[in-house]
């Protein structure tokens, strides 16, 4: 169960990044369509625009990888903190039981 919770938490954290990647792909498709429709634009302009788009796509891909790594680290930290909480709650309950038994 803990694995599925971690997986769903990670998927929830990554959802905005997947959405941004999809939006970037859609924008790229639209720009490519505009490029294809503009036949009077010179070849150099096409190459420059394609180069810019590829650069932006590479930057977005790098950012996505970085954000995925951050999300993974946060998920690991969350799991560690949940583990600590479980043990702290258990210790508090044991302390309460000891106090009750002494009184």
N, C-alpha and C positions, 0 to 999 in steps of 0.2 A: 504494500500500500504506500509506503514511504517513497518508493521509486516512482510510482505513478503520480504522486503528489508533486514530486520534484519535476517530473517531466511536464506535467500540466502547468506548473508555475513557470518553468522555462519557456514553454510555448506561449504563455500569456505575456511574458516579458518581451519575447521576440516578435510578437504580433505587430507592433508598430513599425519595426524595422522591415518585416516582410511587406507590409503595406507600402512603405516608402519605396522599397525596391520595385514593387509592382507599378507604382505611380511613375517611377523613373523610366521603367521599360515602356510604359504607355506614352510618355512624353517623347522618348526616343523614337518610337514608332511613328508618332505624329510628325516629328521633325523630318524623319526619313521620307514620309509621304509628301511633305511640302517640298523637300529636296527633289523628289522624283517629278513633281508637277512643274517645277521651275526649270524649263528646258533652255531658257535664254541666259541663265547664269553661267558664267565662265567656269571652265574645268578647275582652275585654281581656287575659285571660291568654294567649289564643291569639296575639294580636297581639304581646304582649311576648315570648313564646317565639319566634315567627317572627323578630322583630327581633333577638333574641339570636343565633339560629341564622345569620341572614344576616350579622351582624357577625363571628361566628366563622368563617364561610366566607370572608368578605372578608379576614380576617386570615390564614387559611391560604393563600389565593390569593396574597396579597402575600408571604408567607414563601416560597412555592414559587418565585415570580418571583425573589426575592432569592437563593435557593439555586441556582437555575439560572444566574444571573449569576455567582455565586461559582464554580460548577463550570466555567463557560466560561473564566473567568479562570485557574483552576487548570490547565485543559487547555492553554491558551495558554502558560502558564509552563512546564508540563511539556514541551511541544514545543520551547521555547527551550532548556531544560536538556538535552534529548536531543541537540539540534543541537550544543551546546557539548561534550557528552561525546564525540560522534563526532569532532570536531576535536581534542580533547585526546588521545584514543586515537591518532589518526593522527599527531599531533606526537610522542607518546611512542614510537611505532614507528619513526618517522624518526630520532629521537635514538638509539634502540637500534641501528639500522642504521649510523649514523655511527660510534658507539662500536666496533661490531664491525669495521668497515672500517679503523679506525685501529689496531686491535690485531692 
